[in-house]
Amino acid sequence: MDARAIVDTGYLIALLNRDDEHHAWAKGLLPSLRGPWLTAEACVSESVFLLEAAGRDAVERLLGWFEQGLVSSRHFLPESLEPTRREMLRYRRRWVDFADACLVVLSDERPKLPVVTVDGRDFAVYFRGRTGRRLLVP
């Protein structure tokens, strides 16, 4: 089954960590945000690292979503190094981290999919000039 949304680290963390400030928003999106979801492998790594504070159960739930096919991830290196690098270096005064650059490249490949993130300000900048992009933010 093909993905229906691109999800960022922040959304995954908010959904899995009840103490996250955006948890209620993330959970509230579930009825309208049917899966499966697509993310970047870099976001999975970030999520596992950040969820360690929430406990082993949160990490196990995330990994279970991959086993169940609810979330899939894309690997970017070396196949998509150039577009990812271009996105990271696109702005003179703004650093675009690797995971965000990967999501922008994913969105360029699948512009009809909404990007779900808690980082609305950053992605609004990244998507400037790209038509048809839809952000779901708190």
C-alpha positions as CSV (number, residue, x, y, z in Angstrom):
1,M,0.0,0.0,0.0
2,D,1.3,3.4,-0.9
3,A,2.0,6.1,1.7
4,R,-0.7,8.7,2.5
5,A,1.5,11.2,4.4
6,I,5.1,12.1,5.1
7,V,5.8,12.3,8.9
8,D,8.5,14.1,10.6
9,T,10.4,13.2,13.8
10,G,8.4,15.8,15.8
11,Y,5.1,14.2,14.9
12,L,6.3,10.7,15.8
13,I,7.6,11.9,19.1
14,A,4.4,13.9,19.9
15,L,2.3,10.9,19.1
16,L,4.3,8.4,21.2
17,N,5.3,10.6,24.2
18,R,2.3,11.5,26.3
19,D,4.4,14.3,28.0
20,D,5.1,16.0,24.7
21,E,3.5,19.5,24.4
22,H,2.0,18.5,21.0
23,H,0.7,15.0,22.1
24,A,-3.1,16.0,22.1
25,W,-2.7,17.6,18.6
26,A,-0.9,14.6,17.2
27,K,-3.4,12.1,18.7
28,G,-6.3,14.3,17.4
29,L,-5.0,14.0,13.8
30,L,-5.2,10.2,13.8
31,P,-8.8,9.8,12.7
32,S,-8.1,11.9,9.6
33,L,-4.5,10.9,9.0
34,R,-4.8,7.4,7.9
35,G,-1.7,5.5,7.2
36,P,0.5,4.2,6.0
37,W,3.0,6.9,6.6
38,L,6.4,7.6,5.0
39,T,9.4,9.0,6.7
40,A,13.2,9.2,6.3
41,E,15.5,6.8,8.0
42,A,17.2,9.8,9.6
43,C,13.9,10.6,11.3
44,V,13.7,7.1,12.6
45,S,17.1,7.5,14.2
46,E,16.2,10.9,15.7
47,S,13.0,9.5,17.0
48,V,14.5,6.5,18.7
49,F,17.2,8.7,20.3
50,L,14.6,11.2,21.5
51,L,12.1,8.6,22.7
52,E,14.7,7.0,25.0
53,A,13.7,9.5,27.6
54,A,10.0,8.5,27.3
55,G,11.0,4.8,27.9
56,R,11.5,1.5,26.2
57,D,7.7,1.1,25.5
58,A,7.6,4.2,23.3
59,V,10.6,2.9,21.2
60,E,9.0,-0.5,21.0
61,R,5.7,1.0,19.8
62,L,7.5,2.9,17.0
63,L,9.4,-0.1,15.8
64,G,6.2,-2.1,15.9
65,W,4.6,0.3,13.5
66,F,7.3,-0.5,11.0
67,E,6.8,-4.2,11.5
68,Q,3.0,-3.8,11.0
69,G,3.6,-1.7,7.8
70,L,1.9,1.4,9.4
71,V,5.1,3.4,8.8
72,S,7.9,2.9,6.2
73,S,11.2,4.7,5.8
74,R,13.4,5.6,3.0
75,H,17.1,5.4,3.0
76,F,18.9,8.4,1.3
77,L,22.6,7.6,1.1
78,P,24.2,7.3,-1.3
79,E,21.3,7.2,-3.8
80,S,19.9,10.6,-3.0
81,L,23.0,12.3,-1.7
82,E,23.0,15.2,-4.2
83,P,19.4,16.4,-3.8
84,T,19.7,16.1,0.0
85,R,23.0,18.0,0.0
86,R,21.5,20.7,-2.2
87,E,18.6,21.1,0.2
88,M,21.0,21.3,3.2
89,L,23.0,24.0,1.6
90,R,20.2,25.9,0.0
91,Y,20.1,28.8,2.4
92,R,23.1,31.0,3.4
93,R,22.0,31.9,6.9
94,R,19.9,28.9,7.8
95,W,21.1,25.4,8.6
96,V,18.8,22.7,7.3
97,D,19.5,19.5,9.2
98,F,19.9,16.2,7.4
99,A,16.5,14.7,8.5
100,D,14.6,17.8,7.4
101,A,16.5,17.9,4.1
102,C,15.5,14.3,3.5
103,L,11.8,15.1,4.1
104,V,11.9,18.0,1.7
105,V,13.4,15.6,-0.9
106,L,10.6,13.1,-0.2
107,S,8.1,15.9,-0.6
108,D,9.6,16.9,-3.9
109,E,9.3,13.3,-5.0
110,R,5.7,13.0,-3.7
111,P,4.3,16.6,-3.7
112,K,0.7,15.5,-3.2
113,L,1.4,14.0,0.2
114,P,0.9,16.2,3.2
115,V,4.0,16.7,5.5
116,V,3.1,16.3,9.2
117,T,5.4,18.2,11.4
118,V,5.6,20.3,14.6
119,D,8.3,22.4,12.9
120,G,5.9,24.5,10.8
121,R,8.1,27.6,10.7
122,D,11.1,25.7,9.3
123,F,9.1,23.8,6.7
124,A,7.2,26.9,5.6
125,V,10.6,28.3,4.7
126,Y,11.8,25.1,3.0
127,F,8.6,24.9,0.9
128,R,8.6,28.5,-0.2
129,G,8.4,28.5,-4.0
130,R,7.3,24.9,-4.1
131,T,3.8,24.6,-5.3
132,G,1.2,22.1,-4.0
133,R,2.9,21.4,-0.7
134,R,0.6,20.9,2.3
135,L,1.8,21.1,5.9
136,L,-0.1,19.8,8.8
137,V,1.1,21.6,11.9
138,P,-0.2,22.4,15.4
